[in-house]
Amino acid sequence: MARIGFLGTGEIASAMIQTIAGAGHDIVVSFRNERVSAELQARYPGLRRAANQTVVDESDIVVLCLLADTARKELSNLAFGEGKTVISVMAGVPIAELERLCAPVTEICVAIPLPPMPLGGTPLAVFPDNARLNEVFGPHVSIHACASEVVLSAHFAATGVLLPLLDQMEVAANWLSAFTGDRAEAANYLAGLIGAYCKLLTQGTGTDLAQLRAGLGTEGGLNQALSRALADNGTLAALEAGLDSLRERLRLPSKEQ
Ligand SMILES: NC(=O)c1ccc[n+]([C@@H]2O[C@H](COP(=O)([O-])OP(=O)(O)OC[C@H]3O[C@@H](n4cnc5c(N)ncnc54)[C@H](OP(=O)(O)O)[C@@H]3O)[C@@H](O)[C@H]2O)c1
């Protein structure tokens, strides 16, 4: 059992707490957001709400779930003791800056949780790998330990593919529902279809992406025809260019380097 504190109780803190709340940890959260923290307290007996300094004082692991600008203001008002672990989920706050803001803490990692985390098995990219994070979240997620902070930033960029992929799903669902008259059923069908194939990659079946694509890419088949149509009109190249356009914002090296 760990003593875990969350600074900032918004969307992502709520998802992380729901993920681990049944595992017997001692959890304390910031009063803010009052509505979210009150709901969590009502739902999980034993979960406590407190002022930020109390959250820090009463935790061995402090999870930073603030917006970056709030963190820059708020963390400098807080005193961190020795021996704590800080897990930041904030995009755009480098580890060197976190070391200054949370001094004297030296055990600091940055992770990328996802809102569907409570469903179990979602990927959790992290740098550097951290034993306490593994102990608390490892049973509930699939941890992707990154080799460097740059690699972690590239994983942040990769989360940006979600909406473009859902955009394509929406086009397909609209197209299908023109025949069925039921958009929700069409979206559900496509999600099940794509989800089933994704499970072949994530559930240790030994199938890799190349094998999956080869299996679907039968010469003259429906999948090959649609895949070629997207490649030919530049959709796939646009996705790669879009990912490259995120490099500067995430301080990733330019493509030429
Ligand atoms: N949401 C995601 O999918 C996601 C995924 C990965 C990482 N992240 C990162 O997680 C961080 C939080 O994102 P979020 O989506 O959870 O945002 P959010 O829902 O807006 O949560 C931010 C929380 O901080 C609270 N807060 C503001 N000032 C505070 C203070 N002085 N002391 C304590 N709490 C304070 C807010 O309370 P009030 O509402 O009362 O202002 C709110 O509960 C961001 O840095 C984001 O980059 C988010």
The ligand as an SDF file (V2000), in Angstrom:
LIG
                    3D

 48 52  0  0  0  0  0  0  0  0999 V2000
   -6.9480   15.2910  -19.7780 N   0  0  0  0  0  0  0  0  0  0  0  0
   -6.0920   14.5170  -20.4270 C   0  0  0  0  0  0  0  0  0  0  0  0
   -6.4670   13.7230  -21.3180 O   0  0  0  0  0  0  0  0  0  0  0  0
   -4.6290   14.5340  -20.0870 C   0  0  0  0  0  0  0  0  0  0  0  0
   -3.8090   13.4550  -20.4740 C   0  0  0  0  0  0  0  0  0  0  0  0
   -2.4430   13.4780  -20.1130 C   0  0  0  0  0  0  0  0  0  0  0  0
   -1.9180   14.5570  -19.4160 C   0  0  0  0  0  0  0  0  0  0  0  0
   -2.7530   15.5980  -19.0700 N   0  0  0  0  0  0  0  0  0  0  0  0
   -2.1550   16.7230  -18.3240 C   0  0  0  0  0  0  0  0  0  0  0  0
   -2.7600   16.7450  -17.0290 O   0  0  0  0  0  0  0  0  0  0  0  0
   -2.7930   18.0930  -16.5420 C   0  0  0  0  0  0  0  0  0  0  0  0
   -4.2020   18.3530  -16.0380 C   0  0  0  0  0  0  0  0  0  0  0  0
   -5.0910   18.1740  -17.1380 O   0  0  0  0  0  0  0  0  0  0  0  0
   -6.6600   17.9390  -16.9060 P   0  0  0  0  0  0  0  0  0  0  0  0
   -7.2210   17.6000  -18.2370 O   0  0  0  0  0  0  0  0  0  0  0  0
   -6.8910   17.0460  -15.7610 O   0  0  0  0  0  0  0  0  0  0  0  0
   -7.0820   19.4490  -16.5450 O   0  0  0  0  0  0  0  0  0  0  0  0
   -8.2570   19.9500  -15.6140 P   0  0  0  0  0  0  0  0  0  0  0  0
   -9.4090   19.0000  -15.6920 O   0  0  0  0  0  0  0  0  0  0  0  0
   -8.4600   21.3870  -15.9430 O   0  0  0  0  0  0  0  0  0  0  0  0
   -7.6080   19.8130  -14.1650 O   0  0  0  0  0  0  0  0  0  0  0  0
   -6.7560   20.7740  -13.6090 C   0  0  0  0  0  0  0  0  0  0  0  0
   -7.0970   20.8250  -12.1520 C   0  0  0  0  0  0  0  0  0  0  0  0
   -6.2220   21.7300  -11.4760 O   0  0  0  0  0  0  0  0  0  0  0  0
   -7.0140   22.3800  -10.4790 C   0  0  0  0  0  0  0  0  0  0  0  0
   -6.3400   23.5700   -9.9630 N   0  0  0  0  0  0  0  0  0  0  0  0
   -6.2570   24.8010  -10.5000 C   0  0  0  0  0  0  0  0  0  0  0  0
   -5.5310   25.5880   -9.6850 N   0  0  0  0  0  0  0  0  0  0  0  0
   -5.1740   24.8290   -8.6140 C   0  0  0  0  0  0  0  0  0  0  0  0
   -4.4090   25.0600   -7.4530 C   0  0  0  0  0  0  0  0  0  0  0  0
   -3.8500   26.2460   -7.1840 N   0  0  0  0  0  0  0  0  0  0  0  0
   -4.2340   24.0350   -6.5850 N   0  0  0  0  0  0  0  0  0  0  0  0
   -4.7730   22.8120   -6.8230 C   0  0  0  0  0  0  0  0  0  0  0  0
   -5.4920   22.5410   -7.9120 N   0  0  0  0  0  0  0  0  0  0  0  0
   -5.6870   23.5430   -8.7870 C   0  0  0  0  0  0  0  0  0  0  0  0
   -8.2910   22.6930  -11.1990 C   0  0  0  0  0  0  0  0  0  0  0  0
   -9.3010   23.0650  -10.2960 O   0  0  0  0  0  0  0  0  0  0  0  0
  -10.4330   24.1570  -10.7300 P   0  0  0  0  0  0  0  0  0  0  0  0
  -11.2770   23.4520  -11.7660 O   0  0  0  0  0  0  0  0  0  0  0  0
  -11.1320   24.4310   -9.4460 O   0  0  0  0  0  0  0  0  0  0  0  0
   -9.6920   25.3460  -11.3080 O   0  0  0  0  0  0  0  0  0  0  0  0
   -8.5190   21.3410  -11.8610 C   0  0  0  0  0  0  0  0  0  0  0  0
   -9.1110   20.4320  -10.9870 O   0  0  0  0  0  0  0  0  0  0  0  0
   -2.3740   18.9990  -17.6970 C   0  0  0  0  0  0  0  0  0  0  0  0
   -1.0740   19.4890  -17.4450 O   0  0  0  0  0  0  0  0  0  0  0  0
   -2.4140   18.0910  -18.9260 C   0  0  0  0  0  0  0  0  0  0  0  0
   -1.3730   18.4110  -19.8390 O   0  0  0  0  0  0  0  0  0  0  0  0
   -4.0830   15.6050  -19.3600 C   0  0  0  0  0  0  0  0  0  0  0  0
  1  2  1  0
  2  3  2  0
  2  4  1  0
  4  5  1  0
  4 48  2  0
  5  6  2  0
  6  7  1  0
  7  8  2  0
  8  9  1  0
  8 48  1  0
  9 10  1  0
  9 46  1  0
 10 11  1  0
 11 12  1  0
 11 44  1  0
 12 13  1  0
 13 14  1  0
 14 15  2  0
 14 16  1  0
 14 17  1  0
 17 18  1  0
 18 19  2  0
 18 20  1  0
 18 21  1  0
 21 22  1  0
 22 23  1  0
 23 24  1  0
 23 42  1  0
 24 25  1  0
 25 26  1  0
 25 36  1  0
 26 27  1  0
 26 35  1  0
 27 28  2  0
 28 29  1  0
 29 30  1  0
 29 35  2  0
 30 31  1  0
 30 32  2  0
 32 33  1  0
 33 34  2  0
 34 35  1  0
 36 37  1  0
 36 42  1  0
 37 38  1  0
 38 39  2  0
 38 40  1  0
 38 41  1  0
 42 43  1  0
 44 45  1  0
 44 46  1  0
 46 47  1  0
M  CHG  2   8   1  16  -1
M  END
$$$$
